[in-house]
Amino acid sequence: HTKGTIIGYSTLKDSGIYGVYAGYEDTKMGSTYFDINNRTYYAGLKYFNTLFTTEKGQEVYIKAQGKAALIKNDLTKKIGNNEAKAEPNSYTYGVNTALGMNFISNKDIFSPEIGLAYEGGSPEAFSMKDTIGQATVQGGERTYANYLNLFSTKTSFTWFRDWLPNLKTSVELGAKFNINPKVEAEARFGNIKVSDEFDLPRIQKFVSTSFIVPVNEAFYFSLNYNGMFDKDGNTHTGFAQFNYLW
């Protein structure tokens, strides 16, 4: 379960649209052996500019975004009635840029797009501390700091339609190609130190849909779905979003 709030501001200049935003998210996930309760604070910058318009009215645009986040983790390990906890921080950051074109036809806008992204992360080292009984192995458990530097490319196609003044839809299909998908991790369980290397999926396919209902010029809400598909499995996320503009 995830809930959060985001606030932003944008301004139009001769050189493009500049924006800034900030927000937070609370995430709660539970399983038989592990509970995760995270609060994420993030902020970012956005840029958009129409480079030129063709003779037929198609808009060629560029956009870019930079983002940084602090994640305050609350981890609970459960073995029967025993529990252990840790509260490490994680830091994430990234930038992405994309080039696309809008094909406008009456109430429809078709937008092919290609992009390049960098994602970095720096989780702190932490030790699980027994709080109820003993849920850790003899000698304790420690996960060491890790540094992520991931690069990827993306291609997508979006269809936006303005059906009615109070009804709009958006559908996006695409694929993400992870250029360097290897991730390393190190940990210690008792006196045994282990390290491993994980391969992220090289190709991830995705789909996003939005059902948008403008109530008036200042307020609208949307029902959204995001799906991610790769060789290791699928993820599905649905959420409602409320927006107020001023």
N, C-alpha and C positions, 0 to 999 in steps of 0.2 A: 504494500500500500504506500503510495507516494502522494504528498500534497505540498503545495508551495505557492509562492507569490513572486511575481517579477514586475519591475517598473522600469520604464525606459523613456528616453527623450531623443528626438531626431530633429534635424534642421536641414533645410534645403539651401545649398550654395550653388554658385555657377559651376563649380567643379564636381558637384554630385551631392548625394544625401549622406550626411554624417549622423551616426547614432551612438548612444551609450545606454547601457542597461545594467541592472543589478537585481539580485534576487536570492531566494533561499528555497531549499527543498528538504522536507522530512521524509525519510524512507524507512519503512519497517518491513522486515522479512523474517519469517520463522520457519524452522524445520525441526525434526526430531532431535538433532544433535547440535544445532547452531541457531542462534538468533542474532540478527544484525539490525541495529537501529542507528541510522546515520543522519546527520544534519549537514547539508552542503550550502556554503555561502559562495556566490560567484558574481563576477562582473565581467563586462566585455565591451568591445567597440565594434561598430559595423560601418561599412561603407558601400554605397551603390552608385553607379553612374552609367547612364546611357552613352555609349561611345559614339554611335551614329545611327541614323535611321535610313533604311534603303528606300529606293524609289517606290517600292510596293508597300511601304509602311512597316516593314519588320524592324524591330528594335534590337540592336546588338548591345549587350550590356556586360559590365564586369562588376563583381561584388567581392567583398573580403570581410573577414571577421577574425578578431582576436579575443581569447577568453581565458580567464584564470579562475581557479576555484580552490577553496579550502574545505576538506571533508573531515568532519569530526566523527570518528567511528566509535561505536559502542558495541563491542563483540562479546557474546556470551556462549561458552561451550557447555554442553549438558551431557553428562553420562549418568543415566538413572536419575537419582535425586541430588547428584553432585554437580556443582557449577564452578566455572572459572571465567574470569572477565579480563578484558583489556580495552583501553581507550586510546588507540594511536590516532595521529592525524595523517592525512594524505594531502598532497598538493598536486593539482593537475593544471595543465596549461596547453594552449594550442593556437594555431592559426590556420586559416584555410582561405582559398581564393577560387573563384569560378568564373568562367566565361560562358555566356549563353545568348540565346536569341528568342524574342517573342514574336510568334506568328499570330496576328490578330485577325479574326474572322467573325464579324458580327458579335455574338455574345460569347464566343470561344477564344481562349488564348492557349496556344500550344508552345511549350518552351523546352527545347533540348538544351542540355547543359553539360559541360565537362569541368572538372575541378581537381585541385591538388591540396592535400592537407598534411599537417604535422600535429601529432599529439604526444605530449610528454607527461610524465608523472613521477612522483617521488614519495612513495609511502614510507613512513617512519618505521624503524625497527621497534618491536614490542615483544613483551613476554606475557603469557597467560598467567594470571594470578588466581589461585584457588580462593573462592569466597564461601562456598558451602561444600564441606567434605573435600574430596580430592578428585578433580576431573582431569588433571594433567598427569603425564607419565612421571615416574620417579626421576628426579633431577631437573624437572621443569621443561617448559617448551618456549622456544624463542624463534621468532621470524625476523630475519635481517632486512635492513633497508634495501630497497630496489629502485632502479632508475629506468624509466621507460622512454624510448625515443622512437616513435613509430611514424612512418610515412605511408601515405596511401593516395590513390587517385580514385575519382568517382565520375561516373557518367549517369545521367538521368533524363527522363522525359516527363514533363508535367502537363496535365490538361486541366485548365480552370474554365468553369462555365458560370456565367451570370444568368441563372434561370429566371429569377423574379427579383424585384427590389428587395425582398426579404428572404431570398433563398439563393445560395451560391454553393458550389462544390469544387473540390480540388482532388485530383488523383495523381500521384507521382510513382513512377516505376524506375528502378535503377540498379546499379551494381557498384560495389566498392572493391578495389583491388589493393590488397595489403602488400606493399613493396618489401618490407622486412618484417615478416610475421613471427620471428622467434622472440620469446620472452623467457628470461632466466629468473630463478627464484632460489633462495637459500634459507634453511631453517635448521634448528637443533632440537632434537627430542631426547631428553636425558643427556647422555654422553655421546650421542650419535649425531653428527652433523651431516646433513644431506643437501644436495643441490640438484636441480633439475632444469631442463629446458623444454618449454612448451611451444608448440606451433599453433599460432592463430590460423583460422581459415584463410587461405590465400584469396578466395573470392567470396564475397557476401552479397547476396541479392536482397533488395528491400522494396517495400511498398508502403506508401502513406496515403491515407484518405482523410478528407475533412468535409464535414457537413456544416455549413456556416449559415447562421441566421442573424442578420443585422436587425436589431430592434429599433434603433434610431441612428443618427449620425455619430453619437458618442458611445453607444454600447452595442456589443454583439457577443454572441456566444457560439461555440462550435463543439461538435462531437468528433473525435479524432481516433484514428487507428494507425498504429505503426507495426509493421511486421518485418523481421529479419530472418533470412534463410541461408544456411550454409551446410557443409557436409557433416557437421557435428550435431546439428539440431536447429530448432526454430524458436524464435521468441515472438510473443504477441503482446502488444500494449494498447489498451484503450483508455482514453481520458476525455474529460470535459474541460473546456477552457472558457473563462469569462474575461472579456476585455472591455476596458473603459478608456476612451480617448479624450484628451482635452488639449 
